Amino acid sequence: MTWRSDELIRQVTIDCPERGLLFLRLRDEARMRIAAYQSLYESSLAFAVRKAVTGEEQRNELLHQTKNLTNECEELRHALHDQTERAETIDSKEEEKWQQMKIKHHQEIKSLKDTYKAQTKHLQELLAPPPGFVK
């Protein structure tokens, strides 16, 4: 294509040098624009590739963070489950101790009441007038 335009410009320049120079300037300007567009295209491709690589790196990093957070959540769920079981075990042991203390307390009260009744009866027997005593 270039040799055709060069030949055309040469022929026009022979007929009319001013037109030949204008065509020459147009050809040079077109080549400069094409070179500028080519450069712009190449830099935009490079930018797009950089953005794609950055995006992929960010995606991989986010996937890694997601995996870590998922593992951490699972560990925390497991720890929560363990703590819940531990709390339930402690609660049941404490309830059992409370029931034993309650039973022991009731037995002590019953024992003290029985002792009180026995001692009261014994005291009344001691303080009672002997048989046949008339007042």
Beta strands, then each sheet from edge to edge (+ up, - down):
end
